[in-house]
Amino acid sequence: VQLVESGGGLVQPGGSLRLSCVASGFTFSNAAMYWYRQPPGKERELVAQILSGGGGTKYADSAKGRFTISRDNAKNTVYLQMASLKPEDTAVYYCKAISAWLTYWGQGTQVTVAS
């Protein structure tokens, strides 16, 4: 099983990024997918979730109105579109999958919002 995140980087405040997470080794279309983040010195927190059919999206209050989670089951990929980024969005962003009661994590991708 693999979850591989990409798309992180350095962006100025107010900018946008799209994170991708490509999954393999399990039935992606049946999995609930999540994006978490871990800011420096803080605990990991849930950012957004999306259920297997593409519905059931939920967002942390900090992400509402700025972030959008989506998935492409044909590509085994979940996305996190982030807009109006703020310095407090700086974190390592992780992809998580729950499939058949098993949990899988990616290795994370760094997002840094700074001028």
WOSULUR-V702036 format. One record per residue. N is the residue number from 1. RES is the residue in three letters. PHI is phi in radians with two decimals (NA if undefined). OMEGA is omega in whole degrees, 0 to 359 (none if undefined). D_FIRST is the distance of its C-alpha to the first C-alpha in Angstrom with 1 decimal. Layout:
n,res,phi,omega,d_first
N,RES,PHI,OMEGA,D_FIRST
N,RES,PHI,OMEGA,D_FIRST
This chain:
n,res,phi,omega,d_first
1,VAL,NA,177,0.0
2,GLN,-2.44,168,3.8
3,LEU,-2.19,184,7.0
4,VAL,-2.11,178,10.0
5,GLU,-1.54,175,13.4
6,SER,-2.70,176,16.7
7,GLY,1.80,178,20.3
8,GLY,-1.27,180,21.6
9,GLY,2.80,178,24.9
10,LEU,-1.70,180,28.5
11,VAL,-2.44,179,30.4
12,GLN,-1.34,175,33.9
13,PRO,-0.94,183,34.7
14,GLY,1.57,181,35.0
15,GLY,-1.44,183,32.5
16,SER,-2.28,173,29.3
17,LEU,-2.55,171,25.7
18,ARG,-2.11,175,22.8
19,LEU,-1.60,176,19.4
20,SER,-2.19,176,16.4
21,CYS,-2.40,180,12.7
22,VAL,-1.73,184,10.7
23,ALA,-1.89,174,7.5
24,SER,-2.68,176,5.6
25,GLY,1.63,175,4.1
26,PHE,-2.63,182,6.4
27,THR,-1.43,187,10.1
28,PHE,-1.02,186,10.5
29,SER,-1.11,179,14.3
30,ASN,-1.67,188,14.3
31,ALA,-1.70,166,12.7
32,ALA,-1.42,184,14.9
33,MET,-2.10,185,14.1
34,TYR,-2.43,166,15.8
35,TRP,-2.00,174,17.1
36,TYR,-2.07,172,18.5
37,ARG,-2.52,177,20.6
38,GLN,-2.29,177,22.2
39,PRO,-1.18,180,25.6
40,PRO,-1.01,177,27.2
41,GLY,1.30,182,28.5
42,LYS,-2.15,180,27.2
43,GLU,-1.43,177,24.6
44,ARG,-1.19,182,21.5
45,GLU,-2.36,179,22.6
46,LEU,-1.29,178,21.3
47,VAL,-1.82,184,22.4
48,ALA,-2.77,177,21.4
49,GLN,-2.44,177,19.6
50,ILE,-2.58,182,19.3
51,LEU,-1.43,190,18.9
52,SER,-1.06,183,17.3
53,GLY,-1.45,181,20.5
54,GLY,1.73,177,21.1
55,GLY,-1.67,177,23.7
56,GLY,1.11,180,24.0
57,THR,-1.33,176,23.7
58,LYS,-2.44,183,24.9
59,TYR,-2.35,168,25.7
60,ALA,-1.14,180,26.9
61,ASP,-0.98,181,30.6
62,SER,-1.19,183,30.1
63,ALA,-1.78,185,28.0
64,LYS,-1.05,179,30.1
65,GLY,1.45,181,32.0
66,ARG,-2.10,183,30.3
67,PHE,-1.94,176,26.6
68,THR,-2.34,176,25.0
69,ILE,-1.72,178,21.5
70,SER,-2.62,180,20.6
71,ARG,-2.54,175,17.9
72,ASP,-2.20,184,17.9
73,ASN,-1.17,178,16.1
74,ALA,-1.23,181,17.2
75,LYS,-1.87,182,15.4
76,ASN,0.92,187,12.2
77,THR,-2.33,172,13.7
78,VAL,-2.03,184,15.2
79,TYR,-2.11,169,18.3
80,LEU,-2.32,176,20.6
81,GLN,-1.52,182,24.1
82,MET,-2.06,180,26.2
83,ALA,-2.27,180,29.9
84,SER,0.85,185,32.9
85,LEU,-1.17,182,31.0
86,LYS,-2.12,178,32.7
87,PRO,-0.97,180,32.6
88,GLU,-1.27,173,31.3
89,ASP,-1.44,178,28.1
90,THR,-1.05,184,27.3
91,ALA,-3.09,165,24.1
92,VAL,-1.56,182,20.5
93,TYR,-1.80,184,18.6
94,TYR,-2.07,173,15.1
95,CYS,-1.73,177,12.8
96,LYS,-2.31,176,11.6
97,ALA,-2.17,170,10.2
98,ILE,-2.11,183,11.7
99,SER,-2.42,180,10.9
100,ALA,0.90,177,12.9
101,TRP,1.15,176,14.1
102,LEU,-1.89,182,10.9
103,THR,-1.99,180,10.3
104,TYR,-2.24,179,7.6
105,TRP,-2.17,170,9.3
106,GLY,-1.49,184,9.7
107,GLN,-1.55,177,12.2
108,GLY,1.66,175,15.0
109,THR,-2.37,185,17.8
110,GLN,-1.44,171,21.4
111,VAL,-2.07,179,24.0
112,THR,-2.15,180,27.6
113,VAL,-1.93,183,30.5
114,ALA,-2.78,176,33.7
115,SER,-1.73,none,36.9
